[in-house]
Amino acid sequence: MKKTILLLGILLLSLTAFSQLNNEAKYKCKSYAKEKWGTDYSMVEYEYNKQIEAGDEFFVYYGIYNCGVGGEEKDFSEECMILIQAFAKWSDEGTGFVQWDMVVYEVKKQLEAYNNLK
């Protein structure tokens, strides 16, 4: 489990060199949307846009909590660990696809609970 989180953390850190999803991540979002909705093109477009917006929102959180820039070593705060764990939970290691809408949902849910318990 630690190895998986470490590998996903490294992947996540490499993605943070950009403030939004890179072209490869966008391509995976489009492929996911096409696979999910087939020829219902309005739903493919909706799903694609939902994933892209959620991915961009995730990186806003990542910046707010100063979770580091690609390759930078640092001690992660509890908030950063929440982001990394949500990313790990909703990432498919086989395909590399990240279900960004669920990552952001998980982040919001966990951050709310964490802040309520402070």
N, CA, C and O atoms as a GROMACS GRO file, in nm:
protein
  472
    1MET      N    1   0.083  -0.120   0.000
    1MET     CA    2   0.000   0.000   0.000
    1MET      C    3   0.087   0.126   0.000
    1MET      O    4   0.060   0.221  -0.073
    2LYS      N    5   0.192   0.125   0.083
    2LYS     CA    6   0.282   0.241   0.088
    2LYS      C    7   0.347   0.264  -0.048
    2LYS      O    8   0.361   0.378  -0.092
    3LYS      N    9   0.387   0.152  -0.114
    3LYS     CA   10   0.450   0.164  -0.244
    3LYS      C   11   0.353   0.225  -0.345
    3LYS      O   12   0.392   0.311  -0.424
    4THR      N   13   0.229   0.181  -0.342
    4THR     CA   14   0.128   0.234  -0.434
    4THR      C   15   0.107   0.383  -0.411
    4THR      O   16   0.103   0.461  -0.506
    5ILE      N   17   0.094   0.423  -0.286
    5ILE     CA   18   0.074   0.566  -0.255
    5ILE      C   19   0.196   0.646  -0.295
    5ILE      O   20   0.184   0.757  -0.346
    6LEU      N   21   0.316   0.589  -0.273
    6LEU     CA   22   0.438   0.658  -0.313
    6LEU      C   23   0.442   0.677  -0.464
    6LEU      O   24   0.473   0.786  -0.513
    7LEU      N   25   0.412   0.570  -0.540
    7LEU     CA   26   0.412   0.580  -0.685
    7LEU      C   27   0.308   0.679  -0.735
    7LEU      O   28   0.334   0.758  -0.825
    8LEU      N   29   0.190   0.675  -0.675
    8LEU     CA   30   0.086   0.770  -0.715
    8LEU      C   31   0.125   0.912  -0.675
    8LEU      O   32   0.095   1.008  -0.746
    9GLY      N   33   0.192   0.926  -0.562
    9GLY     CA   34   0.240   1.057  -0.520
    9GLY      C   35   0.340   1.114  -0.619
    9GLY      O   36   0.336   1.232  -0.651
   10ILE      N   37   0.430   1.028  -0.668
   10ILE     CA   38   0.528   1.072  -0.768
   10ILE      C   39   0.457   1.112  -0.896
   10ILE      O   40   0.490   1.214  -0.956
   11LEU      N   41   0.359   1.031  -0.939
   11LEU     CA   42   0.281   1.065  -1.058
   11LEU      C   43   0.210   1.198  -1.037
   11LEU      O   44   0.211   1.284  -1.126
   12LEU      N   45   0.150   1.214  -0.922
   12LEU     CA   46   0.078   1.337  -0.891
   12LEU      C   47   0.172   1.457  -0.891
   12LEU      O   48   0.138   1.562  -0.945
   13LEU      N   49   0.288   1.440  -0.832
   13LEU     CA   50   0.385   1.549  -0.831
   13LEU      C   51   0.429   1.587  -0.971
   13LEU      O   52   0.450   1.704  -1.001
   14SER      N   53   0.443   1.487  -1.058
   14SER     CA   54   0.483   1.517  -1.196
   14SER      C   55   0.373   1.593  -1.269
   14SER      O   56   0.401   1.676  -1.356
   15LEU      N   57   0.248   1.565  -1.234
   15LEU     CA   58   0.138   1.638  -1.296
   15LEU      C   59   0.129   1.782  -1.248
   15LEU      O   60   0.073   1.867  -1.318
   16THR      N   61   0.183   1.810  -1.130
   16THR     CA   62   0.167   1.944  -1.073
   16THR      C   63   0.261   2.046  -1.134
   16THR      O   64   0.258   2.163  -1.096
   17ALA      N   65   0.342   2.004  -1.228
   17ALA     CA   66   0.424   2.102  -1.299
   17ALA      C   67   0.333   2.195  -1.380
   17ALA      O   68   0.376   2.302  -1.424
   18PHE      N   69   0.208   2.156  -1.398
   18PHE     CA   70   0.110   2.235  -1.470
   18PHE      C   71  -0.003   2.268  -1.374
   18PHE      O   72  -0.032   2.191  -1.283
   19SER      N   73  -0.069   2.382  -1.395
   19SER     CA   74  -0.178   2.419  -1.306
   19SER      C   75  -0.311   2.361  -1.354
   19SER      O   76  -0.416   2.385  -1.294
   20GLN      N   77  -0.305   2.284  -1.460
   20GLN     CA   78  -0.424   2.218  -1.511
   20GLN      C   79  -0.384   2.085  -1.572
   20GLN      O   80  -0.265   2.053  -1.578
   21LEU      N   81  -0.480   2.008  -1.617
   21LEU     CA   82  -0.450   1.877  -1.674
   21LEU      C   83  -0.369   1.890  -1.802
   21LEU      O   84  -0.392   1.980  -1.882
   22ASN      N   85  -0.272   1.800  -1.819
   22ASN     CA   86  -0.193   1.801  -1.941
   22ASN      C   87  -0.269   1.729  -2.053
   22ASN      O   88  -0.376   1.672  -2.030
   23ASN      N   89  -0.213   1.731  -2.173
   23ASN     CA   90  -0.282   1.674  -2.289
   23ASN      C   91  -0.308   1.524  -2.275
   23ASN      O   92  -0.412   1.476  -2.317
   24GLU      N   93  -0.214   1.451  -2.215
   24GLU     CA   94  -0.233   1.307  -2.197
   24GLU      C   95  -0.351   1.279  -2.104
   24GLU      O   96  -0.432   1.190  -2.130
   25ALA      N   97  -0.360   1.356  -1.995
   25ALA     CA   98  -0.472   1.338  -1.901
   25ALA      C   99  -0.604   1.374  -1.969
   25ALA      O  100  -0.705   1.307  -1.947
   26LYS      N  101  -0.603   1.478  -2.050
   26LYS     CA  102  -0.725   1.517  -2.122
   26LYS      C  103  -0.766   1.408  -2.221
   26LYS      O  104  -0.885   1.379  -2.237
   27TYR      N  105  -0.669   1.350  -2.288
   27TYR     CA  106  -0.697   1.241  -2.382
   27TYR      C  107  -0.763   1.123  -2.309
   27TYR      O  108  -0.858   1.063  -2.359
   28LYS      N  109  -0.711   1.090  -2.190
   28LYS     CA  110  -0.768   0.980  -2.112
   28LYS      C  111  -0.910   1.013  -2.067
   28LYS      O  112  -0.996   0.924  -2.062
   29CYS      N  113  -0.935   1.140  -2.035
   29CYS     CA  114  -1.071   1.181  -1.999
   29CYS      C  115  -1.165   1.165  -2.117
   29CYS      O  116  -1.279   1.120  -2.102
   30LYS      N  117  -1.117   1.201  -2.235
   30LYS     CA  118  -1.201   1.188  -2.355
   30LYS      C  119  -1.228   1.041  -2.386
   30LYS      O  120  -1.341   1.005  -2.421
   31SER      N  121  -1.127   0.958  -2.374
   31SER     CA  122  -1.145   0.814  -2.399
   31SER      C  123  -1.244   0.754  -2.301
   31SER      O  124  -1.329   0.674  -2.340
   32TYR      N  125  -1.233   0.794  -2.175
   32TYR     CA  126  -1.325   0.746  -2.072
   32TYR      C  127  -1.469   0.786  -2.106
   32TYR      O  128  -1.561   0.706  -2.098
   33ALA      N  129  -1.486   0.913  -2.145
   33ALA     CA  130  -1.620   0.963  -2.178
   33ALA      C  131  -1.679   0.889  -2.298
   33ALA      O  132  -1.797   0.854  -2.298
   34LYS      N  133  -1.596   0.864  -2.399
   34LYS     CA  134  -1.643   0.791  -2.518
   34LYS      C  135  -1.680   0.648  -2.483
   34LYS      O  136  -1.782   0.596  -2.530
   35GLU      N  137  -1.598   0.584  -2.399
   35GLU     CA  138  -1.628   0.446  -2.359
   35GLU      C  139  -1.756   0.439  -2.277
   35GLU      O  140  -1.836   0.347  -2.292
   36LYS      N  141  -1.775   0.538  -2.191
   36LYS     CA  142  -1.892   0.539  -2.103
   36LYS      C  143  -2.020   0.569  -2.179
   36LYS      O  144  -2.123   0.508  -2.153
   37TRP      N  145  -2.015   0.663  -2.273
   37TRP     CA  146  -2.138   0.712  -2.336
   37TRP      C  147  -2.153   0.676  -2.484
   37TRP      O  148  -2.257   0.706  -2.543
   38GLY      N  149  -2.053   0.615  -2.544
   38GLY     CA  150  -2.065   0.570  -2.683
   38GLY      C  151  -2.097   0.681  -2.781
   38GLY      O  152  -2.022   0.778  -2.793
   39THR      N  153  -2.210   0.666  -2.852
   39THR     CA  154  -2.246   0.764  -2.955
   39THR      C  155  -2.342   0.871  -2.904
   39THR      O  156  -2.395   0.949  -2.984
   40ASP      N  157  -2.364   0.876  -2.775
   40ASP     CA  158  -2.444   0.987  -2.718
   40ASP      C  159  -2.347   1.104  -2.698
   40ASP      O  160  -2.297   1.127  -2.588
   41TYR      N  161  -2.323   1.176  -2.807
   41TYR     CA  162  -2.217   1.275  -2.810
   41TYR      C  163  -2.237   1.390  -2.713
   41TYR      O  164  -2.140   1.447  -2.663
   42SER      N  165  -2.361   1.426  -2.686
   42SER     CA  166  -2.382   1.533  -2.588
   42SER      C  167  -2.339   1.487  -2.449
   42SER      O  168  -2.287   1.567  -2.371
   43MET      N  169  -2.360   1.359  -2.418
   43MET     CA  170  -2.316   1.307  -2.288
   43MET      C  171  -2.165   1.287  -2.285
   43MET      O  172  -2.102   1.305  -2.181
   44VAL      N  173  -2.107   1.248  -2.399
   44VAL     CA  174  -1.960   1.238  -2.407
   44VAL      C  175  -1.899   1.374  -2.377
   44VAL      O  176  -1.805   1.384  -2.299
   45GLU      N  177  -1.954   1.477  -2.439
   45GLU     CA  178  -1.903   1.612  -2.417
   45GLU      C  179  -1.923   1.654  -2.271
   45GLU      O  180  -1.832   1.711  -2.210
   46TYR      N  181  -2.039   1.627  -2.216
   46TYR     CA  182  -2.068   1.661  -2.076
   46TYR      C  183  -1.969   1.591  -1.982
   46TYR      O  184  -1.911   1.654  -1.894
   47GLU      N  185  -1.951   1.461  -2.001
   47GLU     CA  186  -1.861   1.382  -1.916
   47GLU      C  187  -1.718   1.433  -1.927
   47GLU      O  188  -1.649   1.449  -1.827
   48TYR      N  189  -1.674   1.457  -2.048
   48TYR     CA  190  -1.538   1.508  -2.072
   48TYR      C  191  -1.518   1.642  -2.000
   48TYR      O  192  -1.421   1.659  -1.927
   49ASN      N  193  -1.610   1.734  -2.020
   49ASN     CA  194  -1.598   1.866  -1.955
   49ASN      C  195  -1.601   1.855  -1.803
   49ASN      O  196  -1.529   1.926  -1.734
   50LYS      N  197  -1.686   1.764  -1.751
   50LYS     CA  198  -1.695   1.743  -1.606
   50LYS      C  199  -1.562   1.694  -1.551
   50LYS      O  200  -1.517   1.741  -1.446
   51GLN      N  201  -1.498   1.602  -1.620
   51GLN     CA  202  -1.369   1.548  -1.575
   51GLN      C  203  -1.260   1.656  -1.581
   51GLN      O  204  -1.179   1.667  -1.489
   52ILE      N  205  -1.256   1.733  -1.688
   52ILE     CA  206  -1.155   1.837  -1.704
   52ILE      C  207  -1.170   1.944  -1.596
   52ILE      O  208  -1.072   1.984  -1.533
   53GLU      N  209  -1.292   1.989  -1.574
   53GLU     CA  210  -1.317   2.090  -1.470
   53GLU      C  211  -1.279   2.038  -1.332
   53GLU      O  212  -1.220   2.112  -1.252
   54ALA      N  213  -1.311   1.914  -1.304
   54ALA     CA  214  -1.277   1.856  -1.174
   54ALA      C  215  -1.125   1.842  -1.159
   54ALA      O  216  -1.071   1.869  -1.052
   55GLY      N  217  -1.057   1.802  -1.266
   55GLY     CA  218  -0.911   1.792  -1.261
   55GLY      C  219  -0.847   1.926  -1.233
   55GLY      O  220  -0.756   1.937  -1.152
   56ASP      N  221  -0.896   2.029  -1.301
   56ASP     CA  222  -0.844   2.164  -1.277
   56ASP      C  223  -0.873   2.209  -1.134
   56ASP      O  224  -0.790   2.273  -1.071
   57GLU      N  225  -0.992   2.175  -1.083
   57GLU     CA  226  -1.027   2.210  -0.945
   57GLU      C  227  -0.935   2.140  -0.845
   57GLU      O  228  -0.895   2.198  -0.744
   58PHE      N  229  -0.901   2.014  -0.875
   58PHE     CA  230  -0.809   1.941  -0.788
   58PHE      C  231  -0.677   2.016  -0.775
   58PHE      O  232  -0.623   2.028  -0.665
   59PHE      N  233  -0.625   2.066  -0.886
   59PHE     CA  234  -0.496   2.135  -0.882
   59PHE      C  235  -0.505   2.270  -0.812
   59PHE      O  236  -0.405   2.321  -0.762
   60VAL      N  237  -0.624   2.327  -0.807
   60VAL     CA  238  -0.643   2.447  -0.725
   60VAL      C  239  -0.625   2.411  -0.578
   60VAL      O  240  -0.554   2.481  -0.505
   61TYR      N  241  -0.688   2.303  -0.535
   61TYR     CA  242  -0.669   2.256  -0.397
   61TYR      C  243  -0.522   2.226  -0.370
   61TYR      O  244  -0.469   2.261  -0.265
   62TYR      N  245  -0.459   2.160  -0.465
   62TYR     CA  246  -0.318   2.122  -0.449
   62TYR      C  247  -0.232   2.246  -0.426
   62TYR      O  248  -0.139   2.244  -0.345
   63GLY      N  249  -0.262   2.352  -0.498
   63GLY     CA  250  -0.189   2.477  -0.481
   63GLY      C  251  -0.224   2.547  -0.350
   63GLY      O  252  -0.136   2.601  -0.284
   64ILE      N  253  -0.351   2.547  -0.313
   64ILE     CA  254  -0.394   2.612  -0.190
   64ILE      C  255  -0.322   2.553  -0.069
   64ILE      O  256  -0.279   2.626   0.020
   65TYR      N  257  -0.308   2.421  -0.068
   65TYR     CA  258  -0.245   2.355   0.046
   65TYR      C  259  -0.094   2.338   0.028
   65TYR      O  260  -0.028   2.272   0.108
   66ASN      N  261  -0.041   2.401  -0.078
   66ASN     CA  262   0.104   2.404  -0.100
   66ASN      C  263   0.165   2.264  -0.089
   66ASN      O  264   0.258   2.241  -0.012
   67CYS      N  265   0.109   2.173  -0.166
   67CYS     CA  266   0.151   2.033  -0.158
   67CYS      C  267   0.278   2.002  -0.236
   67CYS      O  268   0.320   1.886  -0.242
   68GLY      N  269   0.338   2.101  -0.295
   68GLY     CA  270   0.466   2.080  -0.362
   68GLY      C  271   0.455   2.086  -0.513
   68GLY      O  272   0.348   2.070  -0.571
   69VAL      N  273   0.569   2.109  -0.572
   69VAL     CA  274   0.580   2.114  -0.717
   69VAL      C  275   0.662   1.993  -0.760
   69VAL      O  276   0.745   1.945  -0.683
   70GLY      N  277   0.639   1.945  -0.880
   70GLY     CA  278   0.704   1.825  -0.932
   70GLY      C  279   0.846   1.804  -0.884
   70GLY      O  280   0.932   1.890  -0.905
   71GLY      N  281   0.871   1.691  -0.819
   71GLY     CA  282   1.004   1.654  -0.776
   71GLY      C  283   1.049   1.714  -0.643
   71GLY      O  284   1.151   1.673  -0.588
   72GLU      N  285   0.974   1.809  -0.592
   72GLU     CA  286   1.014   1.874  -0.466
   72GLU      C  287   0.984   1.782  -0.348
   72GLU      O  288   0.873   1.730  -0.334
   73GLU      N  289   1.084   1.761  -0.263
   73GLU     CA  290   1.063   1.680  -0.143
   73GLU      C  291   1.014   1.768  -0.031
   73GLU      O  292   1.065   1.878  -0.009
   74LYS      N  293   0.915   1.720   0.041
   74LYS     CA  294   0.865   1.796   0.155
   74LYS      C  295   0.783   1.704   0.244
   74LYS      O  296   0.740   1.596   0.202
   75ASP      N  297   0.760   1.748   0.365
   75ASP     CA  298   0.670   1.676   0.454
   75ASP      C  299   0.529   1.720   0.418
   75ASP      O  300   0.500   1.839   0.412
   76PHE      N  301   0.443   1.622   0.395
   76PHE     CA  302   0.307   1.655   0.354
   76PHE      C  303   0.218   1.679   0.475
   76PHE      O  304   0.221   1.604   0.572
   77SER      N  305   0.138   1.785   0.466
   77SER     CA  306   0.040   1.815   0.570
   77SER      C  307  -0.072   1.713   0.563
   77SER      O  308  -0.082   1.636   0.468
   78GLU      N  309  -0.157   1.714   0.664
   78GLU     CA  310  -0.275   1.627   0.662
   78GLU      C  311  -0.362   1.656   0.539
   78GLU      O  312  -0.414   1.564   0.476
   79GLU      N  313  -0.377   1.784   0.506
   79GLU     CA  314  -0.458   1.822   0.390
   79GLU      C  315  -0.398   1.764   0.261
   79GLU      O  316  -0.471   1.714   0.176
   80CYS      N  317  -0.266   1.771   0.248
   80CYS     CA  318  -0.202   1.715   0.129
   80CYS      C  319  -0.219   1.564   0.123
   80CYS      O  320  -0.241   1.508   0.016
   81MET      N  321  -0.210   1.499   0.237
   81MET     CA  322  -0.230   1.354   0.239
   81MET      C  323  -0.372   1.318   0.199
   81MET      O  324  -0.394   1.216   0.134
   82ILE      N  325  -0.470   1.401   0.236
   82ILE     CA  326  -0.608   1.378   0.193
   82ILE      C  327  -0.616   1.383   0.041
   82ILE      O  328  -0.681   1.300  -0.021
   83LEU      N  329  -0.549   1.482  -0.019
   83LEU     CA  330  -0.550   1.493  -0.165
   83LEU      C  331  -0.483   1.373  -0.230
   83LEU      O  332  -0.536   1.317  -0.326
   84ILE      N  333  -0.368   1.333  -0.178
   84ILE     CA  334  -0.295   1.220  -0.236
   84ILE      C  335  -0.374   1.090  -0.222
   84ILE      O  336  -0.379   1.009  -0.314
   85GLN      N  337  -0.437   1.070  -0.107
   85GLN     CA  338  -0.515   0.948  -0.086
   85GLN      C  339  -0.638   0.944  -0.176
   85GLN      O  340  -0.674   0.838  -0.227
   86ALA      N  341  -0.703   1.058  -0.196
   86ALA     CA  342  -0.818   1.063  -0.287
   86ALA      C  343  -0.773   1.033  -0.430
   86ALA      O  344  -0.840   0.960  -0.503
   87PHE      N  345  -0.660   1.090  -0.468
   87PHE     CA  346  -0.604   1.063  -0.600
   87PHE      C  347  -0.576   0.914  -0.616
   87PHE      O  348  -0.608   0.856  -0.720
   88ALA      N  349  -0.516   0.853  -0.515
   88ALA     CA  350  -0.484   0.710  -0.520
   88ALA      C  351  -0.610   0.625  -0.529
   88ALA      O  352  -0.616   0.527  -0.604
   89LYS      N  353  -0.711   0.663  -0.453
   89LYS     CA  354  -0.835   0.586  -0.449
   89LYS      C  355  -0.906   0.583  -0.584
   89LYS      O  356  -0.964   0.481  -0.621
   90TRP      N  357  -0.904   0.693  -0.656
   90TRP     CA  358  -0.981   0.705  -0.779
   90TRP      C  359  -0.895   0.703  -0.905
   90TRP      O  360  -0.938   0.749  -1.011
   91SER      N  361  -0.773   0.649  -0.894
   91SER     CA  362  -0.684   0.632  -1.009
   91SER      C  363  -0.679   0.485  -1.047
   91SER      O  364  -0.679   0.397  -0.961
   92ASP      N  365  -0.675   0.459  -1.175
   92ASP     CA  366  -0.662   0.323  -1.226
   92ASP      C  367  -0.516   0.304  -1.268
   92ASP      O  368  -0.471   0.360  -1.368
   93GLU      N  369  -0.444   0.223  -1.191
   93GLU     CA  370  -0.302   0.202  -1.220
   93GLU      C  371  -0.281   0.139  -1.357
   93GLU      O  372  -0.180   0.165  -1.422
   94GLY      N  373  -0.374   0.057  -1.400
   94GLY     CA  374  -0.361  -0.012  -1.529
   94GLY      C  375  -0.368   0.082  -1.648
   94GLY      O  376  -0.286   0.075  -1.739
   95THR      N  377  -0.467   0.171  -1.647
   95THR     CA  378  -0.488   0.260  -1.761
   95THR      C  379  -0.429   0.399  -1.739
   95THR      O  380  -0.406   0.473  -1.834
   96GLY      N  381  -0.404   0.434  -1.615
   96GLY     CA  382  -0.356   0.569  -1.584
   96GLY      C  383  -0.467   0.671  -1.579
   96GLY      O  384  -0.442   0.790  -1.557
   97PHE      N  385  -0.592   0.627  -1.598
   97PHE     CA  386  -0.705   0.721  -1.594
   97PHE      C  387  -0.737   0.758  -1.450
   97PHE      O  388  -0.735   0.673  -1.361
   98VAL      N  389  -0.765   0.884  -1.429
   98VAL     CA  390  -0.806   0.935  -1.299
   98VAL      C  391  -0.949   0.985  -1.312
   98VAL      O  392  -0.978   1.069  -1.397
   99GLN      N  393  -1.037   0.935  -1.228
   99GLN     CA  394  -1.176   0.981  -1.230
   99GLN      C  395  -1.181   1.108  -1.145
   99GLN      O  396  -1.212   1.105  -1.026
  100TRP      N  397  -1.151   1.220  -1.210
  100TRP     CA  398  -1.130   1.347  -1.140
  100TRP      C  399  -1.251   1.394  -1.063
  100TRP      O  400  -1.236   1.452  -0.955
  101ASP      N  401  -1.372   1.372  -1.115
  101ASP     CA  402  -1.491   1.418  -1.042
  101ASP      C  403  -1.502   1.348  -0.908
  101ASP      O  404  -1.544   1.409  -0.809
  102MET      N  405  -1.466   1.220  -0.904
  102MET     CA  406  -1.472   1.146  -0.778
  102MET      C  407  -1.357   1.184  -0.685
  102MET      O  408  -1.372   1.185  -0.563
  103VAL      N  409  -1.241   1.215  -0.743
  103VAL     CA  410  -1.128   1.262  -0.662
  103VAL      C  411  -1.169   1.389  -0.588
  103VAL      O  412  -1.149   1.401  -0.467
  104VAL      N  413  -1.225   1.484  -0.661
  104VAL     CA  414  -1.264   1.612  -0.600
  104VAL      C  415  -1.376   1.591  -0.498
  104VAL      O  416  -1.375   1.654  -0.392
  105TYR      N  417  -1.472   1.505  -0.528
  105TYR     CA  418  -1.579   1.474  -0.432
  105TYR      C  419  -1.518   1.420  -0.302
  105TYR      O  420  -1.554   1.462  -0.193
  106GLU      N  421  -1.424   1.325  -0.316
  106GLU     CA  422  -1.358   1.265  -0.200
  106GLU      C  423  -1.279   1.370  -0.122
  106GLU      O  424  -1.283   1.372   0.001
  107VAL      N  425  -1.207   1.455  -0.193
  107VAL     CA  426  -1.128   1.560  -0.128
  107VAL      C  427  -1.219   1.652  -0.046
  107VAL      O  428  -1.191   1.679   0.070
  108LYS      N  429  -1.327   1.698  -0.107
  108LYS     CA  430  -1.419   1.788  -0.036
  108LYS      C  431  -1.479   1.721   0.087
  108LYS      O  432  -1.486   1.781   0.194
  109LYS      N  433  -1.521   1.595   0.071
  109LYS     CA  434  -1.581   1.521   0.183
  109LYS      C  435  -1.480   1.504   0.296
  109LYS      O  436  -1.513   1.527   0.413
  110GLN      N  437  -1.359   1.463   0.263
  110GLN     CA  438  -1.258   1.438   0.366
  110GLN      C  439  -1.208   1.567   0.430
  110GLN      O  440  -1.188   1.571   0.552
  111LEU      N  441  -1.188   1.672   0.351
  111LEU     CA  442  -1.145   1.800   0.409
  111LEU      C  443  -1.249   1.857   0.502
  111LEU      O  444  -1.216   1.911   0.607
  112GLU      N  445  -1.376   1.845   0.465
  112GLU     CA  446  -1.484   1.893   0.553
  112GLU      C  447  -1.482   1.819   0.686
  112GLU      O  448  -1.490   1.881   0.792
  113ALA      N  449  -1.471   1.687   0.680
  113ALA     CA  450  -1.467   1.607   0.804
  113ALA      C  451  -1.342   1.640   0.886
  113ALA      O  452  -1.349   1.654   1.008
  114TYR      N  453  -1.228   1.651   0.820
  114TYR     CA  454  -1.102   1.683   0.888
  114TYR      C  455  -1.114   1.818   0.960
  114TYR      O  456  -1.077   1.831   1.076
  115ASN      N  457  -1.166   1.918   0.889
  115ASN     CA  458  -1.180   2.052   0.949
  115ASN      C  459  -1.282   2.052   1.062
  115ASN      O  460  -1.265   2.126   1.159
  116ASN      N  461  -1.387   1.973   1.053
  116ASN     CA  462  -1.486   1.964   1.160
  116ASN      C  463  -1.427   1.902   1.287
  116ASN      O  464  -1.472   1.929   1.398
  117LEU      N  465  -1.325   1.819   1.269
  117LEU     CA  466  -1.264   1.751   1.384
  117LEU      C  467  -1.147   1.825   1.445
  117LEU      O  468  -1.094   1.783   1.548
  118LYS      N  469  -1.105   1.934   1.384
  118LYS     CA  470  -0.992   2.012   1.439
  118LYS      C  471  -1.030   2.075   1.571
  118LYS      O  472  -0.949   2.144   1.633
   0.00000   0.00000   0.00000
